[in-house]
Amino acid sequence: MDLLFLGTGAGIPAKLRNVTSMALKLLEERGTVWLFDCGEATQHQILHTSLKPRRIEKIFITHMHGDHIYGLPGLLSSRSFQGGETEVEVYGPKGLKDYIEISLSVSGTCLKYPLKIIEAIEGVIFEDEDFKVEAKLLDHGIPSLGYRIMEKDKPGTLQADKLKEAGVMPGPIYRDIKNGIPAVLADGTVLNPADFLGPDIKGRVITILGDTRMCATALELARDADLLVHEATFQAGEETMARDYYHSTTVQAAEIAKQANAKKLCLTHISARYERADWAMLTDEARTVFPDADIAEDFKEFHIPVNK
């Protein structure tokens, strides 16, 4: 599981930072990619990576400001020409369905794959046997969602030595035990999977927030996250400006990470006023509050390791 940043700037494209988009690469977990926001030129950014648009399974839009959505119609359209045939689900606030459907209609675009648009409300918006995604409204000038992506716990490591001690040789029984299915031996002995598996492997949690002021909802979504992605449009000391523009500072993002007991913080949505020489300063500000903080850059990738 890896999070690749495609755009990390705020408001408008800049030479060093494109507008917001990030790709959660779930290639080992489900062979797909989940996209979060799709600012202008996102598909162009993808051309500079190894990402394949046909692997995009879900797109989660945080809010309807242009720097988060203007690249969406183009990406959906191009995916048809790039071999995409599987269904894509797009989640986001009210207005998303009209925006996509009108954009595709007036441009005469016909997709070669099924498209499902879900205007999300707060709560669990997606769940299957492997993942659950929860959405909550943040504090921004328009409805802005934060997403909590939760990988479900997995059975612990199979303790093959114990099975061998019980006289069971490698074969179908090992698979059943690993999948939590009791096995019955030829003599009628029932093997309980719990006796031959290590502790459950705790699923990972990634929290990706849309634009927001520092707020309690951000804290809820970030609780015990393995990785928290929080906007930091402004530097420390600019709290008044951040509040007036419904954004956050580096230190405010770090406070949320600290209070939430997150493992790692990644700052994004960085104002173009901050040049490359300023990025270390922004990172250091956050680290005074939350030591394991880093700043996102376009094409920078963060690995989220499996919990031990």
N, C-alpha and C positions, 0 to 999 in steps of 0.2 A: 504494500500500500504506500503510494507516494503522492504528494501534492505538488503539482507543477504550476508555477505562476506564469500566466501568459500576459497579464497586464496588471500593473501595481500602482498606477497614478490616480490622481483625483481630478474630476471635472472634465478636463480636456486632454487629448493626447499631447505628449511632450517628447522631445528627442530621446530622453533616457527612460521614459516610462510610458507605455501605452495605457489606455483606460482599462477598467477592471475586468478580469476574467481569470479563472483558475481551473485546473483540471485535476480531479481526484482519480488517480490511476489505480483501478482495481483489476489489473490484468491477471494476477495470480488468483485473486478471490473469485472473480466471475467473468474474466476475459473482456471487461468493458471499461469505459471511461465515463465518469460523471462530471459534467461541466457546471461551474457555479459562476453565474453572470456571463454576459457576452457583449462587452463593449465594442465600439467601432473598431474594425480591423482585427478582430479576434481570429478570423480564419486566416488572415495574413500572418499573424503571429504563429499559428499552428504550423505553417509552412516551414518555419525555422526549427521545428521539433520533429520527433519521431512519432507523434500522435497521428492516428488514422481516424478521420472524421466518421468513417463507417462503424467504428467501435463506440462512438458516443451513444449511450443508452438513455441517459437522463440529463436534463438541463434544469438547474434550479436558479431562478431569478430572484434576487433579493428585493429589488424595488424598480419602479418604472422611470427612474431618471435616465437620461440618454446615455450617460457614460457607462451604464450597466446593461443596456439593451440594444443599442443601435447596430450592433453587429449580428443580431440574432436572425433576422430574415435572410441575410446573405449566407450565413452558415447553414441554415436549414436547406436553402436552395442548393448550395454547392454540394452538400452531402449526397444529393441524388446523382450528381455527375461523377461522384467519387466512389461509386459502388455501394453506397448505403442502401440496404433493403429492409433491415430490421426496424421495428417500431421504435420511435423516440417519444418519451414522455417529457413534457415541459411543465414545470411547476412555478408558480409565482403569484403575485398579488392580483386583485381585481383589475381588469383592464388589459391583462396580458393576452387573453383570447382574442379580443377585438384587434389589438395591435398586430398580432401575428396573422390572423385571418385576412385583415384588410391589406396588409403589406403584401402577402402572397397573391391576393386576388387582383389588386390593381396592377401588379407587375406581371400578371399572367403566368405565375409560377405553378407548376403541377409537380408535386412531390411523388417520387416513385416508392415511397415507403409510408406506412401508417404513422400518423402524428396524433398524439393525444395531449390535450392541453388541460391542465388542472389548475384552476384558480384556488390557491391554497388558503385555508383558514387555519387558525391556531390549533395545534394538537399534532397527533401522529398523522402524517400525510402519505407515508409509504411504509410498508412492512412486508417482508417475506421471511423465509426460513433463515436467512443469513444477516439481514440488515433491517434497521428501523430508523426512520428519519422523522424528527419532530421539528415543527416550525413555531416560532413565536414572534409577535410584533415588538419591534424595538422603538427607540425614541428618535424619530427623524421628522423632517418637514412633511413628508408623505409616508404612507404605509411602507414600512421597510422590515423585511423578515430576517431573522437569524435562524440558521439551521443547525441542528444537532444530529450528527450522523453516528449511529450506534451499531457497531458490529456485535452480533450476538455471541455469547460464550460458546466455546467449543469443548467437546469431550477431551479429557486429559490424555497424555501419552499412553499408548498401550504398553503394559508391562509384560512383555513376552516371556521374560524369565519365570514369572509366576505361573504363566500358563504351561510352560514346559515342566515346571515342578509338579503341576497337576496332571501331567501325562498327556497334554494336548500338544500335538505337533502343528507347525504352520499349515494353514489351510483356510477354508471358508469360515471356520469358527472364529478365527482371529478377526476377520472382517466384521462378523456379527457383533462380537464383543466391542470392537472399536466404535461401531455404530449404536451402541447402547442396547443391543438385542440380546436377551438371555439365551444361552446355549444349553442344549440337553445332550449329554453324552450317551453312549451306547448302553451304559449300565444304569441310566436313569438319573444320574447326577445333574443337577441344574447349576450352571455357572452364572453368577450374578455379575454383570459388567462392572459394577462399582468396585468389586474386589480385585479387578485386574486393570484398572485405569488410574492414572495419576490424577491430581486435582484438575478441575476444569480450567481451561485456558481463557482468561478473561478477555472479552472483546475490546477492541480499541474504540475510542470516542474522539471524533473530530468536530469541532465547533467552528462554523464559518458564519460570521456576522455581516449583515449589510451595514450601510451607513447608519451611525447612531451616536447620540450622546451617551455618556456613561450612565447606565441605568440598571435597575434590579433584574430586568429580563435577561440582559447580557450575562449577568452573574449566574442566573438559573441555567441558561443554556451551556455555560462554560464549566459547570461543576465537574471537577475531576477529569477534565478532558485531557487526552494524550497530546492534542495539539489544538490551540486556540488561535484562530485568525481574527484579528481585531483591527479595525481601521485606526489610523493615527495620522489624521490629516495635518495636525499642527504639533509644534514642539511644545515642551513644557513652558509654562508662563503665559501661554495664549489661551487659557481656559475661558475667558470671556468671549473671545472670538469664536472658539470652538462651540460654545453654547449657542451663540447667536446664529451660527450657521448649521446647527444640529450635527456637529461632529465631535470628535474626541482628540485628546492630546496623547503623546507617547506615554506619559506618566499615568494618565487615566486608564489607558489600555492595560498597562502593567498592574495597576491596582485591581482591575477586574481579574486578571490572571492569578494574582496573589490570593485574593479573597476566595476565588473559585477552586483553589488548589490544583490548578492546571499543571501539567508537566512541562509544557513548552508554549511560548508565545511567539507569534509571528506578526509583525506590524506591516500593514499594507495601506493602500489608498493614500499615498504620500503626496502632499501638495508639490506642484512644480516649482514653487518658490525655493525649495530645498535642492541644491545641486549635489552632485556626487560627493563633493568634499564635506557636505553636511550630514551624510548618511550615518557615519560613525557616531557623530554627536547625538543623533536621534536614538540610535541603538543604546548608547551609554545612558541616556536619560531613562529609558525603560529599565535598564539593568540595575539602576540604583534602587528600584523597587522590586523587580522580579529578575533575578540573575539569568535565568535561561530564556532570554528574549533575543530575537533576531529580527532583521528587517528584510522584507521581501524585495526581490529585484525581478524584473522580467526574465523569464527562463530559468529562474532559480528553483531548485526542486528540494523538497524536504521529505525524508523517508520516515514513515511511522512504523517502527518495528513491532513485531508480535510481542505481546506481553508474556513474560516468563512466569 
